[in-house]
Amino acid sequence: MESERNGGGADRPAEEALKGGAPPFELPEIRFTKLFINGSFVDAVSGRTFETRDPRTGDVIATVAEGDKEDVDLAVKAARDAFDHGEWPRMSGSERGRIMTRFADLVEQHGGELAALESLDAGKHPGVTRAVDIGNAAGSLRYFAGAADKIHGETLKMGRQLQGYTLREPLGVAGLIIPWNFPTTMFGIKVAPALAAGCTVVLKPAEQTPLSALYLADLAKQAGVPDGVINVVPGFGPTAGAAIASHMNVDMVSFTGSTEVGRLIMEASARSNLKPVFLELGGKSPLIIFDDADLDMAVELAVSANFFNKGEACVAASRVYVQESIYDRFEKKLAERMKSWVVGDPLNDPRVDQGPQVDKAQYERVLSYIDRGKREGGTLLTGGRPCGQKGYYIEPTVFTNVKEDMIIAKEEIFGPVMCLMKFETVEEAIARANATPYGLGAGVVTRDLDVANQVVRSVRAGVVWVNCYFAISSDCPFGGRKMSGFGKDEGMHALDKFLAVKSVVTPLRGSPWM
């Protein structure tokens, strides 16, 4: 998931962050590498560790404690005790909100160190990370801090001599499994509504990027979040992640990642305690550009919607449809624009637009899709090759002559690869946009309000952006449809994942009215 505060185009935060260049990058001190359980940093029960690596070079950054089932059991016990017997769900919403606001303050105060840590771990530009990722996490904490004392039930007008009302109660222990592309952002948008609702949390960060979650756990303790309310268990999906998904004392699971793993989590829920599952999964989002569009703006949107964060974005607009009458001009402008796109070390060169893929496995996966696209008959307009002598760098790649039945047009690549296609009519564009099992996001670029409204109401996606992209905010619900998942992050709808609705009914005797 990816976001921009206060804006329209995806690349505005990056542009603002890069104005005036950037100081030389200083390697951050790695202070937290153990599991965080019940308010303390502890070794894994097994004593095992794993390596987190710098994607610029492949070198080891740190060794991190590797949690598995036994550690998840301890974390869940801490979270269960904190929920069943602790103060957090028994605090007033306003007091929870005050602690969450202090947490947000600390995230901002330590934003430079957090950004450096996350940039090193994920291969992201530190200026962009500071502006976007850190800002998103702090913004989510502030937004839901304000929501914590505004969780209300409703009075029911019942048809008999009965009085009814509803309570919205915290579900209990929330299992949160987050991805590696926006680790700090994802920590914020998952943890903040859980805390506001009064839940306790067991969070598993991605094994590629565990460092920021551990740092944030320490900041939460400094802010006054009680012990046991937030627990962080780094580890691997088949062990730590599976243990959370199947745990009988976890009351709900929220997962962001691949559709394949989402299925496994739903199976684990069904085989255990039937805990509710909320999924934000893969995407193959369309960007539809009509012939009345501002061509320069449309090119910039297409570039940022595909190559922002190295293409490691679930909502990336990797299928770009351009109306036939302007297609040739668009293609020419796009090819020219990509000549100035800089791939390189984002931590030491402020000119860099695109850093390395997060790890070797993702690097090889993206290259295999590029190879498949060439073998299927796609034409390379730009890119298509690895670059650099070390690290996991790939040229930004644009395919033309793409057909809908090609693998590169159907499957999520999660890397810097754009499929460029043409269309003739509004109806054709809508039909082709919907011809996918995914339904996460979509974009439309046009000056015609009627066309925009027709597309917005016809495309089956969780969010549709008009003349902008990646315009995500704490107060706007975000989530998918179809095989892109269900349940909302951000906005007041995000609280629904962490709350149970209880109906209360009592008899009315002698009431003068019904």
C-alpha positions as CSV (number, residue, x, y, z in Angstrom):
1,M,0.0,0.0,0.0
2,E,1.3,3.6,-0.7
3,S,0.0,7.0,0.0
4,E,0.3,10.7,-0.3
5,R,-0.9,13.3,2.2
6,N,-2.6,16.4,1.0
7,G,-2.3,15.9,-2.7
8,G,-3.1,14.7,-6.1
9,G,-0.1,13.3,-8.0
10,A,1.9,10.3,-6.7
11,D,5.3,12.0,-7.0
12,R,4.6,15.3,-5.2
13,P,6.0,14.1,-1.8
14,A,9.1,12.8,-3.6
15,E,9.6,16.1,-5.5
16,E,9.3,18.1,-2.3
17,A,11.6,15.8,-0.4
18,L,14.3,16.1,-3.1
19,K,14.3,19.9,-3.5
20,G,17.8,21.2,-2.8
21,G,19.4,17.8,-2.8
22,A,20.1,15.8,0.3
23,P,23.0,15.5,2.8
24,P,25.2,12.5,2.6
25,F,23.5,9.4,4.1
26,E,24.7,8.3,7.4
27,L,24.3,4.6,8.3
28,P,21.8,4.4,11.3
29,E,22.7,2.6,14.5
30,I,20.8,-0.7,14.6
31,R,19.6,-0.7,18.2
32,F,16.7,-3.2,18.1
33,T,17.1,-6.7,16.7
34,K,15.2,-8.9,19.3
35,L,11.6,-9.8,19.6
36,F,9.4,-7.3,21.4
37,I,7.1,-9.2,23.8
38,N,5.2,-7.9,26.8
39,G,7.2,-4.6,26.8
40,S,10.7,-6.1,26.6
41,F,13.1,-7.1,23.9
42,V,13.9,-10.8,24.1
43,D,15.7,-13.5,22.2
44,A,13.7,-16.1,20.3
45,V,12.9,-19.2,22.4
46,S,14.9,-21.3,19.9
47,G,17.8,-18.9,19.9
48,R,17.7,-18.7,16.1
49,T,18.3,-15.5,14.1
50,F,18.1,-14.5,10.4
51,E,19.9,-11.9,8.3
52,T,18.3,-8.7,7.0
53,R,20.3,-7.4,4.0
54,D,21.0,-4.1,2.2
55,P,19.3,-4.4,-1.3
56,R,21.9,-2.0,-2.7
57,T,24.7,-4.4,-2.2
58,G,23.3,-7.7,-0.8
59,D,25.4,-7.2,2.3
60,V,24.1,-8.1,5.8
61,I,22.8,-5.2,7.8
62,A,22.0,-7.1,11.0
63,T,21.0,-10.4,12.4
64,V,17.5,-10.4,13.9
65,A,15.8,-12.8,16.3
66,E,13.7,-15.3,14.4
67,G,10.3,-15.9,16.0
68,D,8.3,-19.0,15.4
69,K,5.3,-20.7,17.0
70,E,6.6,-20.8,20.6
71,D,7.4,-17.0,20.4
72,V,4.0,-16.3,18.9
73,D,2.4,-18.2,21.8
74,L,4.2,-16.0,24.3
75,A,3.3,-12.8,22.4
76,V,-0.4,-13.9,22.2
77,K,-0.4,-14.7,25.9
78,A,1.0,-11.2,26.7
79,A,-1.6,-9.6,24.4
80,R,-4.4,-11.7,25.8
81,D,-3.5,-10.9,29.4
82,A,-3.2,-7.2,28.5
83,F,-6.7,-7.3,26.9
84,D,-8.5,-9.5,29.5
85,H,-6.9,-8.0,32.6
86,G,-5.0,-4.8,31.6
87,E,-5.8,-1.2,31.5
88,W,-5.8,-0.5,27.7
89,P,-9.4,-1.5,26.8
90,R,-10.6,-0.1,30.1
91,M,-9.2,3.3,29.6
92,S,-11.4,6.1,28.3
93,G,-11.1,6.6,24.5
94,S,-9.7,10.1,25.2
95,E,-6.9,8.7,27.4
96,R,-6.0,6.1,24.7
97,G,-6.0,9.0,22.2
98,R,-3.6,11.1,24.4
99,I,-1.1,8.2,24.5
100,M,-1.5,7.6,20.7
101,T,-0.8,11.3,20.1
102,R,2.4,11.1,22.2
103,F,3.3,8.0,20.0
104,A,2.8,10.1,16.9
105,D,4.9,12.9,18.3
106,L,7.8,10.4,19.0
107,V,7.5,9.0,15.4
108,E,8.0,12.5,14.1
109,Q,10.7,13.4,16.5
110,H,12.7,10.3,15.5
111,G,11.6,10.5,11.9
112,G,15.2,11.0,10.6
113,E,16.5,7.9,12.2
114,L,13.4,5.9,11.3
115,A,13.7,7.0,7.7
116,A,17.3,6.1,7.5
117,L,16.6,2.6,9.0
118,E,13.8,1.9,6.6
119,S,15.6,3.2,3.6
120,L,18.6,1.0,4.4
121,D,16.4,-2.1,5.0
122,A,14.2,-1.6,1.9
123,G,16.3,0.3,-0.6
124,K,14.2,3.4,-0.5
125,H,15.1,7.1,-0.9
126,P,15.5,8.5,2.6
127,G,14.0,11.9,1.7
128,V,10.9,10.2,0.2
129,T,10.7,7.8,3.1
130,R,10.8,10.7,5.6
131,A,8.2,12.6,3.7
132,V,5.8,9.8,2.8
133,D,6.3,6.7,5.0
134,I,7.1,8.4,8.3
135,G,4.5,11.1,7.7
136,N,1.9,8.4,6.9
137,A,2.5,6.5,10.1
138,A,2.4,9.6,12.3
139,G,-0.7,10.8,10.4
140,S,-2.5,7.5,11.0
141,L,-1.8,7.6,14.7
142,R,-3.1,11.2,15.0
143,Y,-6.2,10.4,13.0
144,F,-7.2,7.4,15.0
145,A,-6.2,9.1,18.3
146,G,-8.9,11.6,17.4
147,A,-11.3,8.7,16.7
148,A,-10.7,6.8,19.9
149,D,-13.4,8.7,21.9
150,K,-15.9,8.7,19.0
151,I,-16.8,5.0,18.9
152,H,-20.5,4.9,19.5
153,G,-23.4,2.5,19.2
154,E,-26.9,3.3,18.2
155,T,-30.4,3.3,19.7
156,L,-32.8,0.9,18.1
157,K,-36.4,1.7,17.3
158,M,-37.9,-1.7,17.9
159,G,-41.3,-2.9,16.7
160,R,-42.5,-4.4,20.0
161,Q,-42.4,-3.3,23.6
162,L,-38.7,-3.6,23.7
163,Q,-35.8,-1.2,24.1
164,G,-32.7,-1.9,22.1
165,Y,-29.3,-0.4,21.6
166,T,-25.9,-1.5,20.2
167,L,-22.4,-1.6,21.7
168,R,-19.3,-1.5,19.6
169,E,-16.7,-3.5,21.6
170,P,-13.0,-4.2,20.9
171,L,-12.6,-7.6,19.4
172,G,-9.6,-8.6,21.5
173,V,-6.2,-9.7,20.3
174,A,-5.5,-8.6,16.7
175,G,-2.9,-10.5,14.6
176,L,-1.3,-8.1,12.1
177,I,0.9,-9.3,9.3
178,I,2.5,-6.5,7.2
179,P,4.5,-6.4,4.0
180,W,8.0,-5.1,3.1
181,N,7.2,-2.4,0.6
182,F,6.0,0.3,3.1
183,P,6.8,-1.1,6.5
184,T,6.5,2.0,8.6
185,T,3.3,3.1,6.8
186,M,1.8,-0.3,7.2
187,F,2.7,-0.5,10.9
188,G,0.8,2.9,11.4
189,I,-2.3,2.2,9.4
190,K,-2.8,-1.3,11.0
191,V,-1.8,-0.6,14.6
192,A,-3.5,2.8,14.9
193,P,-7.1,1.7,14.5
194,A,-6.5,-1.4,16.6
195,L,-5.2,0.8,19.5
196,A,-8.1,3.3,19.1
197,A,-10.6,0.4,19.3
198,G,-9.0,-0.9,22.5
199,C,-7.5,-4.0,21.0
200,T,-4.1,-5.5,21.8
201,V,-1.7,-6.5,19.0
202,V,0.7,-9.2,17.8
203,L,2.4,-7.9,14.7
204,K,4.7,-9.8,12.3
205,P,6.8,-7.6,10.1
206,A,8.1,-8.9,6.8
207,E,11.3,-10.8,7.1
208,Q,12.9,-8.5,4.5
209,T,12.2,-5.4,6.6
210,P,11.9,-6.1,10.3
211,L,13.9,-3.2,11.7
212,S,11.4,-0.3,11.6
213,A,8.7,-2.3,13.4
214,L,11.0,-3.0,16.3
215,Y,12.0,0.6,16.5
216,L,8.4,1.7,16.5
217,A,7.6,-0.8,19.3
218,D,10.2,0.9,21.5
219,L,8.6,4.3,20.7
220,A,5.2,3.0,21.6
221,K,6.5,2.0,25.0
222,Q,8.1,5.4,25.5
223,A,4.7,7.0,24.6
224,G,3.0,5.1,27.5
225,V,1.4,2.2,25.6
226,P,1.2,-0.5,28.4
227,D,3.2,-3.7,28.3
228,G,1.6,-6.4,26.3
229,V,-0.6,-4.1,24.1
230,I,1.9,-4.1,21.2
231,N,4.1,-7.2,20.5
232,V,6.3,-7.6,17.5
233,V,7.5,-11.0,16.4
234,P,9.9,-10.9,13.3
235,G,10.0,-14.2,11.5
236,F,8.9,-16.0,8.4
237,G,5.5,-16.6,6.9
238,P,5.3,-20.4,7.1
239,T,6.3,-20.3,10.8
240,A,5.5,-17.0,12.7
241,G,2.8,-15.9,10.2
242,A,1.1,-19.3,10.1
243,A,1.2,-19.4,13.9
244,I,-0.7,-16.1,14.2
245,A,-3.2,-17.1,11.5
246,S,-4.0,-20.4,13.2
247,H,-3.8,-19.3,16.8
248,M,-6.9,-20.1,18.9
249,N,-6.4,-17.0,21.1
250,V,-6.1,-14.5,18.2
251,D,-9.4,-12.9,17.6
252,M,-8.9,-11.4,14.1
253,V,-6.2,-11.3,11.4
254,S,-5.4,-8.4,9.1
255,F,-2.9,-9.3,6.3
256,T,-1.4,-7.3,3.5
257,G,0.5,-9.2,0.8
258,S,0.0,-11.7,-2.0
259,T,-3.3,-13.3,-3.0
260,E,-1.7,-16.7,-2.6
261,V,-0.8,-16.1,1.0
262,G,-4.2,-14.5,1.7
263,R,-5.8,-17.8,0.7
264,L,-3.6,-19.7,3.2
265,I,-4.6,-17.3,6.0
266,M,-8.3,-17.8,5.3
267,E,-7.7,-21.6,5.4
268,A,-5.9,-21.3,8.7
269,S,-8.8,-19.3,10.2
270,A,-11.3,-21.8,9.0
271,R,-9.3,-24.7,10.5
272,S,-8.8,-22.9,13.8
273,N,-11.3,-20.6,15.6
274,L,-13.0,-19.0,12.5
275,K,-11.5,-15.7,13.4
276,P,-12.5,-12.9,11.0
277,V,-9.9,-12.2,8.3
278,F,-9.3,-8.9,6.5
279,L,-7.1,-9.0,3.4
280,E,-5.4,-6.3,1.2
281,L,-3.9,-8.4,-1.6
282,G,-2.5,-8.1,-5.1
283,G,-3.5,-5.8,-7.9
284,K,-3.2,-5.2,-11.6
285,S,-4.7,-1.8,-11.6
286,P,-5.7,0.0,-14.9
287,L,-4.9,3.7,-15.7
288,I,-7.2,4.9,-18.5
289,I,-6.1,8.0,-20.4
290,F,-8.6,9.6,-22.8
291,D,-7.8,11.7,-25.8
292,D,-8.8,15.0,-24.1
293,A,-6.2,14.6,-21.3
294,D,-3.4,17.0,-20.7
295,L,-0.7,14.8,-22.3
296,D,2.2,15.9,-20.2
297,M,0.3,15.4,-17.0
298,A,-0.9,12.0,-18.2
299,V,2.7,10.9,-18.9
300,E,3.8,12.0,-15.4
301,L,0.9,10.2,-13.8
302,A,1.7,7.0,-15.7
303,V,5.4,7.1,-14.8
304,S,4.8,7.8,-11.1
305,A,1.9,5.3,-10.9
306,N,4.2,2.6,-12.2
307,F,7.7,3.4,-11.0
308,F,7.1,5.0,-7.6
309,N,8.8,2.9,-4.9
310,K,10.5,0.8,-7.6
311,G,7.1,-0.5,-8.7
312,E,6.8,-2.3,-5.4
313,A,3.3,-1.2,-4.9
314,C,0.1,-3.3,-4.8
315,V,-1.9,-0.6,-6.4
316,A,0.6,0.3,-9.2
317,A,-1.1,1.1,-12.4
318,S,0.7,-1.5,-14.4
319,R,-1.9,-1.6,-17.2
320,V,-2.0,1.7,-19.0
321,Y,-4.7,2.2,-21.6
322,V,-4.3,5.2,-23.9
323,Q,-7.0,6.2,-26.4
324,E,-6.0,5.4,-29.9
325,S,-6.0,8.9,-31.3
326,I,-3.3,10.1,-28.9
327,Y,-1.5,6.8,-28.4
328,D,1.5,7.5,-30.7
329,R,2.1,11.0,-29.2
330,F,1.8,9.5,-25.7
331,E,4.3,6.7,-26.4
332,K,6.8,9.2,-27.8
333,K,6.5,11.5,-24.8
334,L,6.8,8.5,-22.4
335,A,9.9,7.2,-24.1
336,E,11.5,10.7,-23.9
337,R,10.5,11.1,-20.3
338,M,12.1,7.8,-19.3
339,K,15.5,9.0,-20.6
340,S,15.8,11.2,-17.6
341,W,14.8,8.6,-15.1
342,V,17.7,7.8,-12.8
343,V,18.3,4.3,-11.3
344,G,20.9,4.0,-8.6
345,D,21.8,4.1,-4.9
346,P,19.0,6.3,-3.4
347,L,20.9,6.7,-0.1
348,N,23.9,8.5,-1.6
349,D,22.6,10.2,-4.7
350,P,19.7,12.7,-4.4
351,R,19.2,12.6,-8.2
352,V,18.0,8.9,-8.0
353,D,14.4,8.2,-8.9
354,Q,14.5,4.5,-8.4
355,G,16.5,2.3,-6.1
356,P,17.0,-1.5,-5.9
357,Q,14.3,-4.1,-5.6
358,V,13.9,-5.2,-2.0
359,D,15.8,-8.5,-2.2
360,K,17.3,-11.0,-4.6
361,A,14.2,-13.1,-4.8
362,Q,12.1,-10.2,-5.9
363,Y,14.8,-9.0,-8.3
364,E,14.8,-12.4,-10.0
365,R,11.0,-12.6,-10.0
366,V,10.7,-9.3,-11.9
367,L,13.4,-10.2,-14.4
368,S,11.6,-13.5,-15.1
369,Y,8.4,-11.6,-15.9
370,I,10.3,-9.3,-18.2
371,D,11.8,-12.3,-20.0
372,R,8.4,-13.9,-20.3
373,G,7.0,-10.6,-21.8
374,K,9.6,-10.6,-24.4
375,R,9.0,-14.3,-25.3
376,E,5.3,-13.7,-25.5
377,G,5.8,-11.0,-28.2
378,G,5.8,-7.7,-26.1
379,T,8.0,-4.9,-27.5
380,L,10.4,-3.1,-25.2
381,L,9.9,0.6,-25.5
382,T,12.4,1.2,-22.6
383,G,14.4,-0.8,-20.1
384,G,14.2,-4.6,-19.7
385,R,17.5,-5.3,-18.2
386,P,19.3,-5.4,-14.8
387,C,21.7,-2.6,-14.2
388,G,24.6,-1.9,-11.8
389,Q,27.5,-4.2,-10.8
390,K,26.0,-5.2,-7.5
391,G,22.7,-5.0,-5.8
392,Y,19.2,-5.6,-7.1
393,Y,18.7,-2.8,-9.7
394,I,16.4,-3.1,-12.7
395,E,15.8,-0.6,-15.5
396,P,12.3,0.9,-15.6
397,T,10.6,-1.3,-18.3
398,V,7.8,-0.3,-20.6
399,F,6.2,-2.9,-22.9
400,T,4.2,-2.0,-26.0
401,N,2.2,-4.4,-28.3
402,V,0.8,-6.0,-25.2
403,K,-2.2,-8.3,-25.5
404,E,-4.7,-9.0,-22.7
405,D,-3.8,-12.7,-22.6
406,M,-0.1,-12.2,-22.0
407,I,1.2,-13.1,-18.5
408,I,2.6,-9.6,-18.0
409,A,-0.9,-8.2,-18.6
410,K,-2.6,-10.6,-16.2
411,E,-0.3,-11.2,-13.3
412,E,1.0,-8.9,-10.6
413,I,4.7,-8.3,-11.2
414,F,5.4,-6.0,-8.2
415,G,8.3,-4.3,-9.9
416,P,9.1,-1.5,-12.4
417,V,7.2,-2.9,-15.4
418,M,4.5,-1.1,-17.3
419,C,2.1,-2.6,-20.0
420,L,1.1,0.1,-22.5
421,M,-2.0,-0.6,-24.6
422,K,-4.5,1.3,-26.7
423,F,-8.3,1.5,-26.9
424,E,-11.0,3.2,-29.0
425,T,-14.2,3.7,-27.0
426,V,-15.2,4.4,-23.4
427,E,-17.1,1.1,-23.3
428,E,-14.0,-0.8,-24.5
429,A,-11.8,0.8,-21.9
430,I,-14.2,-0.1,-19.1
431,A,-14.6,-3.7,-20.3
432,R,-10.8,-4.2,-20.5
433,A,-10.2,-2.5,-17.1
434,N,-12.6,-5.0,-15.5
435,A,-11.2,-8.0,-17.3
436,T,-9.0,-9.0,-14.3
437,P,-9.6,-11.0,-11.2
438,Y,-8.1,-8.1,-9.2
439,G,-10.0,-5.0,-8.0
440,L,-7.7,-2.8,-5.9
441,G,-7.4,0.5,-7.6
442,A,-7.9,2.3,-10.9
443,G,-7.2,5.7,-12.5
444,V,-8.9,7.8,-15.2
445,V,-7.4,10.8,-16.9
446,T,-9.9,13.1,-18.7
447,R,-11.3,16.6,-18.8
448,D,-14.8,15.3,-19.5
449,L,-16.9,15.0,-16.2
450,D,-19.4,12.7,-17.8
451,V,-16.8,10.3,-19.0
452,A,-15.1,10.4,-15.6
453,N,-18.3,9.6,-13.8
454,Q,-19.2,6.8,-16.2
455,V,-15.8,5.1,-15.7
456,V,-15.8,5.7,-11.9
457,R,-19.2,4.0,-11.5
458,S,-18.3,1.2,-13.9
459,V,-14.9,0.0,-12.9
460,R,-15.0,-2.6,-10.2
461,A,-12.2,-1.4,-7.8
462,G,-11.9,-0.3,-4.2
463,V,-10.6,3.1,-5.2
464,V,-10.7,5.1,-8.4
465,W,-8.6,8.2,-8.8
466,V,-9.6,10.9,-11.3
467,N,-6.7,13.0,-12.7
468,C,-4.4,11.9,-9.9
469,Y,-3.0,8.7,-8.5
470,F,-1.8,7.3,-5.1
471,A,-3.9,10.0,-3.5
472,I,-4.4,8.2,-0.3
473,S,-5.1,9.8,3.1
474,S,-5.9,8.7,6.7
475,D,-9.5,9.9,6.3
476,C,-10.2,8.0,3.0
477,P,-11.0,4.3,3.1
478,F,-8.6,2.1,1.2
479,G,-9.1,-1.6,0.3
480,G,-9.9,-3.9,-2.6
481,R,-12.6,-6.0,-4.2
482,K,-12.5,-9.4,-5.9
483,M,-9.2,-11.1,-5.5
484,S,-7.6,-7.9,-4.1
485,G,-9.2,-8.7,-0.8
486,F,-11.8,-7.1,1.5
487,G,-11.9,-4.9,4.5
488,K,-10.8,-1.2,4.7
489,D,-7.6,0.4,6.0
490,E,-7.7,4.2,6.7
491,G,-10.8,6.2,7.3
492,M,-13.4,5.4,10.0
493,H,-14.2,2.2,8.2
494,A,-10.9,0.8,9.4
495,L,-12.2,0.7,12.9
496,D,-14.8,-1.9,11.8
497,K,-12.2,-4.6,11.6
498,F,-11.4,-4.3,15.3
499,L,-14.9,-3.9,16.7
500,A,-17.7,-6.3,17.4
501,V,-21.3,-5.1,17.4
502,K,-23.4,-6.3,20.3
503,S,-27.1,-5.8,20.5
504,V,-28.7,-5.2,23.9
505,V,-32.5,-5.6,24.4
506,T,-34.6,-5.1,27.4
507,P,-38.4,-5.2,27.8
508,L,-40.4,-1.9,28.1
509,R,-43.2,-1.9,30.5
510,G,-45.7,0.9,30.8
511,S,-43.9,3.1,28.3
512,P,-46.2,6.0,27.1
513,W,-44.9,5.7,23.5
514,M,-43.3,3.2,21.1
